[in-house]
Structures are given as structure tokens and as C-alpha cells.
Amino acid sequence: MKKQNLNPKNDNVNDDEDMFVDIELDDGTVTCKIITIFECDKKDYIAILPVDENEKPISEDVWIYGYSEDAEGNPDLHYIDDDEEYDAAADAFDEYLDEQMFNGLQ
């Protein structure tokens, strides 16, 4: 899979609003909800959830991509080819989910 383009759907988003992006894949465009951008081993990653036109999840699978920004601050997604890197990013995302659940219990 090639590098993916990240096209934010909400330009003026405050922290209380969900943000969505269009992901251009080889077989078409998929709208995804941004769950979080996080760091693992000094690299940035993004966790996204594919949604339908009503912003409802179309699966339970979260997609994790490498995340970066170009010199102008435009975001870009990168497919993670290395299994060990992907596993480390997935573990870091699981830790994020655990932390969110723990914080929700307090």
C-alpha cells in the first residue's frame, strides 16, 4: 500500500468535536474518525476508525498508520510495512485505550 493522503473534513475543530478525514485508498475513498495521534519509539502514529456517511463505524477495526507533517504543516499518513513496528504502535495504542478507560473511571 502506498502513502496515504490525509484530508481533514473539519477545518475549525475544537477539542470537544470529533474530527474526520478522507483516506484515499487504491479502491476508493474512505471517511474515518480520528481517534488519536500518539507517539511510540519517537515516531508519530494515528489511529482512525472507518465510518459511513452517518458517522457510524463500519467495522470494529481501528486502522493505525504512521503520521507526519510536511514543511507547511500538512498531515500525511504512511502505511506501516514492518510487523515489529506495527506491533509496537498497536501496543502503544492499547495502552492509550487502557489509560482512557482508567481516566473515565476516576
Secondary structure, DSSP 8 states (H G I E B T S, - for coil): ---EEEEES-SS--TTS--EEEEEETTEEEEEEEEEEEEETTEEEEEEEEB-TTS-BS-S--EEEEEEE-TT--EEEE----HHHHHHHHHHHHHHHHHHHHHHH-
